[in-house]
Amino acid sequence: MNIVADENIPLLSRFFDEIGQVTQLAGREITAKDLEQADILIVRSVTKVDKGLLEHTPVKFVGSCTIGMDHIDTDYLDKQGIRYANAPGCNANSVVEYILSCLSILTETHRLDWGTMSVGIVGYGNVGSLLAQRLAKLGIEYKAHDPLLDESVQEQDSLVSLEDVLTCDIISLHVPLTQEGDYPTYHMIDEQILSQLRDEQILINTCRGAVINNQHLNDHLVKHACFTAILDVWENEPEVSVSLAKQVLIGTPHIAGYSYDGKVAGTEMIYHALCRFLGLPLRNTSGQFLEEPPLSKMAFTSTADIDWCLHTAIRACFDVRHDHSLLQSSLSLPVKARGEAFDVFRKSYRCRREFSGVKVQLKQVDSELHSKFKALGFNVKT
């Protein structure tokens, strides 16, 4: 059995070598010719999977080790009887930790206080709902909106209108990219929506670049210097707008969901889906392969201030400004080289482990600090 896969998928050989011969290629460069002898195709979000790629190939199964499906023409696959699977929720915690890192940085750059700030969540799926849970445990006020959920769910989780969400200090986007239906998300944040926002508000996008009209956001930032934007995703990736990238407070190369834990979880979920499709037993788990994180232990004592402890721990594990510097370093390059650098950043991204891999030792500390470290997801020891 022949498997063609994106070379950026971690632990490919560990999970799939026993199933078939694995050929690893750059995700953006996979062509129909590469699939002439392929039974299985495993991708991430940068590979467009449609008729043009799959027609006249023997591919029987497509797995995407990512949460999104907008890069896959599922209608075509359904008509051709090609099975497919994605990995919903695999990187939800990674994205939430990206948001928490941003919120920590904003306590410095904008003098915001977690006890008084409000966060608006647009989209209440795997990422949005997990972010809401984490914020609630941390005592941070939030409002969430998702018109696609059943009314009973919206009522149970106290979801509100988009207009209410747009009043929050920080607005965080967590929706799929869609162009049809009653609530399309393509360019949902446009000039009209931006004009309703206050200059002191902050907009964060970690879902899909085209959810925001990037040109409209660029123009808005030019006119409203005090408005703040944080972007991990961009229209026309990997060739991002230089003007927009220079104006955002934090701009990163689509790595919010790129924790090693999240990527491995995506690989594992597609491995499980493929085994089910082929009727094979599940022999491998991610726990067999994960190594100890580079930062494994931290300790805090009763003499430390609670806020200082939390923000020190978050930034020690993941300070998103490091990834902002990566993208900024490429903006002076020619267009083609800039796009290549964007992909290199993703391909060679460091082994970023999630908070759960870090043991936090707390010695005679206040119970509030203990509960907040637990809320952040750290492995707390007392």
Phi, psi and omega in degrees: 000133183255130181240127172252132186217153173296129183293346181274000179279121184287150175059030179304309183295319181300319184275323194248350183300327181284347179269322182188185178279120185260125173250121183258128181226160174297130187302320182286346187252005179291128182237171178299325180298324179294341185256011184299332180242014187269135173265330186230138174237126179236123188228174164245197191283349185274352181261120178279114183255107183208192182302318182300329180272323191258342184301135179068020173249159180272014183301128181249343184214134176239125177242132176245117183279040181221168182280328185280161179229007185289348177270001182240126177278086185292331177299315180295316180298320178299316181295328182269359180070026179269122180285149179213159179207151172234189186234067183300131177083357185298324183247018182301315181294324178299315180294319179298320179292328172299313179298316180297323175297318178297317180297324177296315180297323181295337175293337176272304189288328184241007179056034178278150181244129180300336181282344183236346181287160175232142182240127176262129183247117178257109186106120187238044177272216183301315183283309184300317181290324178292321176299317179300316179299317182294317180297318180300317180293332179274355181078023179262128181292139177215158170229141183231151182222133174199098184288349182277346180280153177302149181301325181296321178291317179300319181289317182298320182263011175057043176288154186233182180285162176299322180300320179293318180298323183289356177271351184289159179298320182234133180242122184242128187261130182216059183239156172285163178269116180225150179240359181233177179089182182287335184228067178296145183254352177299121182055035178294331174262103184232191182303321181296313179293316181300325180294341180275347185272150179279154181299331183274000180281165184230131181247127180239130176233118178234013184260281178222139187302319186282001172295331174253134170289103188297325179293319178295320178295318178302313180297322180294319179293328177295318183278334185234084186297337182275347179287145186239134176232142174233120185234131169252344183233151191218152169290148176064029174303142009269004182266086186280161177290119179297317181301314180292317182298330180281342184264340182285153177293315178226127176227123185233158187273059175056056183235008182304320180267018189262025172297150179298321179300316182293318180294319179294323177299322177296318177299315182297320181294321178288325174302314178299316181297319180293319178298319177297318180298320183270354181072032182259152176289153177274109183257341187240145173226156181297330181300336179290335192246340184290130178264168178297136182293157179303320173254113186248339184217143170220152179225139178228147182246175183293346181280349186273143176290141185299309182298319179299317179300311184297311184289327176296316181293316180300311186287332176294322180281319185202101174256108188296344179296336176298317181286331173299317180296324177302309183294318180300326183293344183261353191290341180272357181283159172300161187307308183298315181295326179296317177295321178296321180295321178304313181291325178296319178304317181288317182295320184259021184301139184298165178281089180268113181265154183278165184303328184297340180277357183253126176274124179251116179269123180244123184249108177054046182261166177298145181298333179297318179296319178301312183293326180286325174297321177296319180297324178290340178105005180288156177273094190273132176237137179239000000 
